[in-house]
Amino acid sequence: MGGKQPDGPGALRVSRAARPEGTRVQVGPVEFGGRGFVVMAGPCAVEGATQVEHSAAAVASAGAHVLRGGVFKPRTSPYAFQGMGEPGLRLLADAGRRHGLPIISEVMETAQIPLMEQHADILQVGARNMQNFSLLRALGKVRKPVLLKRGLAATLQEWLLAAEYLLDGGNEQVLLCERGIRTFEPAMRNTLDLAAVAWAKQHTHLPVIVDPSHATGEPSLILPMSLAAAAAGADGLLIEVHAKPEQAMCDGHQALTPSAFENLMRRLPAVLDAVDRHLLRPETPAQIAGAR
């Protein structure tokens, strides 16, 4: 995209005008961008075989469609838990297969892409890497879906231009994720911008996901913000769930317990029905294994 930068999304590949019918991203039997609402859930970080197994079993039994888990963790403090790396990725992939769930995990640098491609079904770009243009260009050449989180202080135009790097490289399987932005308000971890969700649905053809866990940092706020995201037109959720949040090595304070997650999954259908959507019907493990 050389020359003068476009003033708005209209001239971009991500523009709604480029694909008025909208993009649908397929991950095995899980479809993003259709009428079905997708829920991705699991621990912030993979900490061990028992922990990821319990978390996977909990979210699968509640009806989640994708298992999330971090194995390379970008942390504010260099002394904080940085993730298990490749062994954790293998544990996550194994748990996903056992419970019939595709997996999503974050990639932090270009050197990690081949490993992530081998094991993960969706590659996540975290908020801190939204404008890591070398990483975006490399992921543009990947033929697996990429979930792009909005940066901590990114404008909507900057968010879409980051996605444009992926589409410009040839990867059209892109999911946008609103995860809250940093504002002057200290009561919550971030400020969830649900107006951005409605705006993005109007201005881009890409599916839009909401991460209420990072956006609020408060388990008590995840349920109402998840329901609000569904009402605002989001295509799915990315939620942190931990079997024992009080023992979590990363962000346990914002993770839902399995029972709280089950309650959320019970409450979603009524809101989705009001906006002519439905919770994506879960597939059986055999169907998902056959689609891989």
C-alpha positions as MATLAB code, in Angstrom:
seq = 'MGGKQPDGPGALRVSRAARPEGTRVQVGPVEFGGRGFVVMAGPCAVEGATQVEHSAAAVASAGAHVLRGGVFKPRTSPYAFQGMGEPGLRLLADAGRRHGLPIISEVMETAQIPLMEQHADILQVGARNMQNFSLLRALGKVRKPVLLKRGLAATLQEWLLAAEYLLDGGNEQVLLCERGIRTFEPAMRNTLDLAAVAWAKQHTHLPVIVDPSHATGEPSLILPMSLAAAAAGADGLLIEVHAKPEQAMCDGHQALTPSAFENLMRRLPAVLDAVDRHLLRPETPAQIAGAR';
ca = [
       0.000    0.000    0.000;
       2.437    2.644   -1.173;
       1.727    6.314   -1.644;
      -0.764    8.347    0.307;
      -2.426    6.521    3.198;
      -6.214    6.251    2.743;
      -8.261    8.489    5.041;
     -10.690    5.719    5.969;
     -11.291    1.993    5.615;
     -13.079    2.334    2.272;
      -9.960    1.840    0.128;
      -8.609   -1.106    2.081;
      -8.876   -4.854    1.616;
     -10.398   -5.040    5.101;
     -13.199   -2.680    4.081;
     -16.782   -3.898    4.213;
     -17.119   -2.566    0.658;
     -14.499   -5.068   -0.512;
     -16.695   -7.965    0.636;
     -20.204   -6.795    1.574;
     -21.378  -10.321    2.384;
     -18.745  -10.622    5.114;
     -15.902  -13.077    5.612;
     -16.405  -16.458    7.196;
     -13.376  -18.073    8.760;
     -13.474  -21.844    8.996;
     -11.498  -23.768   11.629;
     -12.443  -27.414   11.188;
     -16.198  -27.486   11.852;
     -16.119  -24.133   13.686;
     -17.223  -21.170   11.581;
     -16.636  -17.546   12.536;
     -18.672  -14.808   10.887;
     -21.905  -16.660   10.248;
     -25.031  -16.607   12.390;
     -23.422  -18.970   14.868;
     -21.723  -17.348   17.871;
     -18.340  -18.893   18.804;
     -16.908  -19.146   22.320;
     -13.179  -19.705   22.838;
     -12.196  -20.469   26.416;
      -9.407  -21.851   28.554;
      -6.578  -20.787   30.842;
      -4.484  -17.666   30.340;
      -1.383  -19.869   30.381;
      -0.678  -23.570   30.125;
       0.933  -24.486   33.439;
       1.022  -28.272   33.304;
      -0.694  -31.406   32.064;
      -3.206  -31.686   34.907;
      -4.157  -28.009   34.838;
      -4.749  -27.823   31.085;
      -6.640  -31.122   31.096;
      -9.019  -29.968   33.827;
      -9.573  -26.624   32.091;
     -10.168  -28.252   28.714;
     -12.631  -30.723   30.190;
     -14.524  -27.907   31.909;
     -14.903  -25.649   28.880;
     -15.715  -28.548   26.555;
     -18.472  -29.850   28.824;
     -19.962  -26.343   29.039;
     -20.159  -26.065   25.245;
     -17.093  -24.033   24.249;
     -15.990  -24.399   20.632;
     -12.251  -23.606   20.818;
      -9.669  -24.169   23.574;
      -7.439  -21.192   24.371;
      -4.142  -21.232   26.247;
      -0.916  -19.251   26.214;
       2.450  -20.977   25.904;
       4.601  -17.946   25.069;
       3.555  -15.218   27.503;
       4.419  -11.512   27.046;
       4.602  -10.238   30.624;
       5.107   -6.709   31.917;
       7.684   -7.957   34.425;
      10.659   -9.986   33.170;
      10.433  -12.018   36.392;
       6.860  -13.167   35.853;
       5.970  -16.599   34.458;
       6.785  -16.512   30.745;
       4.992  -19.687   29.698;
       6.048  -23.274   29.043;
       6.922  -22.832   25.374;
       6.889  -25.866   23.104;
       6.109  -28.442   25.837;
       3.080  -26.360   26.825;
       1.941  -26.099   23.210;
       2.043  -29.869   22.879;
       0.029  -30.258   26.095;
      -2.558  -27.784   24.804;
      -2.823  -29.526   21.437;
      -3.171  -32.927   23.093;
      -5.917  -31.638   25.410;
      -7.717  -30.086   22.457;
      -7.669  -33.366   20.551;
      -8.922  -35.338   23.542;
     -11.872  -33.012   24.002;
     -12.618  -32.306   20.350;
     -11.624  -28.646   20.427;
      -9.432  -26.715   17.987;
      -6.842  -24.613   19.834;
      -5.749  -20.972   19.772;
      -2.467  -19.695   21.200;
      -0.368  -16.553   20.923;
       2.674  -16.213   18.691;
       5.117  -13.505   19.785;
       7.845  -13.525   17.135;
       8.480  -14.755   13.610;
      10.790  -17.571   14.786;
       7.851  -19.198   16.597;
       5.587  -19.364   13.541;
       6.659  -22.801   12.177;
       6.089  -24.428   15.576;
       2.739  -22.701   16.054;
       1.630  -23.640   12.545;
       2.362  -27.275   13.334;
       0.228  -27.470   16.472;
      -2.196  -24.517   16.731;
      -5.383  -24.101   14.718;
      -5.567  -20.310   15.212;
      -2.546  -18.060   15.767;
      -3.131  -15.104   18.069;
      -1.371  -11.747   17.825;
      -1.472  -10.058   21.216;
      -2.230   -6.408   21.895;
       1.447   -5.547   22.410;
       2.311   -6.959   18.985;
      -0.530   -5.390   17.003;
       1.963   -3.123   15.246;
       4.833   -5.602   15.073;
       4.920   -5.236   11.315;
       7.598   -7.893   10.722;
       5.416  -10.416   12.552;
       2.300   -9.297   10.662;
       4.041   -9.610    7.295;
       5.222  -13.110    8.174;
       1.736  -14.134    9.333;
       0.341  -12.777    6.076;
       2.084  -15.689    4.368;
       0.634  -18.263    6.755;
      -2.387  -20.254    5.660;
      -3.957  -20.572    9.075;
      -6.417  -18.183   10.740;
      -4.937  -15.290   12.712;
      -6.704  -13.501   15.567;
      -5.495   -9.893   15.814;
      -6.037   -8.137   19.122;
      -6.474   -4.376   19.228;
      -3.513   -2.579   20.810;
      -3.684   -0.950   24.225;
      -3.985    2.545   22.748;
      -4.702    1.818   19.094;
      -7.272    3.756   17.123;
      -9.776    1.821   15.069;
      -8.011    2.891   11.886;
      -4.668    1.625   13.218;
      -6.307   -1.676   14.132;
      -7.682   -2.131   10.627;
      -4.396   -1.129    9.035;
      -2.646   -3.796   11.109;
      -5.150   -6.326    9.752;
      -4.445   -4.968    6.271;
      -0.867   -6.216    6.580;
      -2.220   -9.743    6.969;
      -4.626   -9.508    4.044;
      -2.037   -7.763    1.888;
       0.260  -10.747    2.455;
      -2.409  -13.148    1.223;
      -3.934  -14.407    4.478;
      -7.657  -13.663    4.381;
      -8.482  -15.787    7.443;
      -8.351  -12.919    9.927;
     -10.328  -12.379   13.124;
     -10.360   -9.018   14.882;
     -10.429   -8.985   18.684;
     -11.473   -6.064   20.897;
      -9.811   -6.580   24.290;
     -10.217   -3.184   25.892;
      -8.111   -0.049   25.619;
      -6.148    1.904   28.191;
      -7.955    5.011   29.428;
      -7.881    7.275   32.483;
     -10.295    4.954   34.350;
      -8.495    2.840   37.000;
     -11.501    0.854   38.273;
     -11.001   -1.860   35.653;
      -7.958   -3.293   33.952;
      -8.966   -1.669   30.646;
     -12.026   -0.012   29.130;
     -14.046   -2.352   26.921;
     -14.966   -0.438   23.768;
     -18.162   -2.089   22.577;
     -18.870    0.823   20.246;
     -15.725   -0.318   18.412;
     -17.343   -3.713   17.892;
     -20.423   -2.205   16.246;
     -18.206    0.172   14.232;
     -15.951   -2.634   13.048;
     -18.934   -4.741   11.962;
     -20.114   -1.809    9.846;
     -16.742   -0.917    8.321;
     -15.000   -4.262    7.822;
     -15.997   -7.679    6.534;
     -13.843   -9.500    9.103;
     -15.400  -11.349   12.056;
     -15.072   -9.505   15.384;
     -14.358  -11.236   18.689;
     -14.512   -9.721   22.195;
     -12.165  -10.586   25.086;
     -14.007   -9.481   28.257;
     -11.390  -11.067   30.532;
      -8.546   -8.713   29.607;
     -10.941   -5.850   29.003;
     -12.286   -5.809   32.554;
      -9.867   -7.813   34.678;
     -12.809   -8.647   36.962;
     -14.625  -12.020   36.916;
     -17.853  -10.384   38.110;
     -17.884   -8.162   35.001;
     -17.219  -10.896   32.443;
     -20.808  -12.167   32.338;
     -22.518   -8.796   31.755;
     -19.873   -7.679   29.256;
     -20.105  -10.980   27.385;
     -23.865  -10.586   27.062;
     -23.422   -6.965   26.003;
     -20.840   -8.007   23.386;
     -23.295  -10.519   21.944;
     -25.985   -7.836   21.786;
     -23.558   -5.383   20.134;
     -22.987   -7.743   17.210;
     -19.771   -9.568   18.124;
     -19.177  -12.904   16.416;
     -17.714  -14.585   19.469;
     -15.878  -14.391   22.779;
     -12.392  -15.179   24.072;
     -12.631  -15.979   27.780;
     -10.181  -17.071   30.438;
     -11.300  -20.100   32.435;
      -9.190  -21.849   35.054;
     -10.162  -24.869   37.140;
      -8.494  -23.256   40.190;
      -8.064  -19.512   39.541;
      -6.570  -18.905   42.976;
      -3.640  -21.145   42.024;
      -3.081  -19.733   38.518;
       0.427  -18.606   37.591;
      -0.906  -15.929   35.249;
      -3.966  -13.632   35.513;
      -5.897  -15.892   37.867;
      -7.677  -12.820   39.246;
      -9.593  -12.411   35.975;
     -10.374  -16.052   35.172;
     -13.817  -17.573   35.486;
     -14.327  -20.763   37.437;
     -15.865  -23.662   35.500;
     -19.231  -23.113   37.212;
     -19.230  -19.389   36.346;
     -18.397  -20.264   32.741;
     -21.261  -22.764   32.616;
     -23.595  -20.016   33.814;
     -22.364  -17.712   31.059;
     -22.975  -20.361   28.412;
     -26.517  -20.862   29.755;
     -27.247  -17.132   29.588;
     -25.908  -16.416   26.102;
     -28.629  -18.058   23.959;
     -31.415  -15.702   25.101;
     -29.412  -12.598   24.167;
     -28.275  -14.097   20.876;
     -31.857  -14.990   19.983;
     -32.824  -11.327   20.431;
     -30.331  -10.299   17.720;
     -31.190  -13.181   15.379;
     -28.088  -15.207   16.207;
     -27.512  -18.489   17.982;
     -24.763  -20.196   19.919;
     -22.791  -22.298   17.458;
     -23.950  -25.844   17.907;
     -21.079  -27.896   19.329;
     -19.699  -30.701   17.211;
     -18.724  -34.089   18.518;
     -15.024  -34.936   18.958;
     -15.296  -37.445   16.105;
     -16.667  -34.806   13.718;
     -13.928  -32.361   14.608;
     -11.196  -34.989   14.277;
     -12.544  -35.922   10.865;
     -12.534  -32.305    9.705;
      -8.868  -31.752   10.606;
];
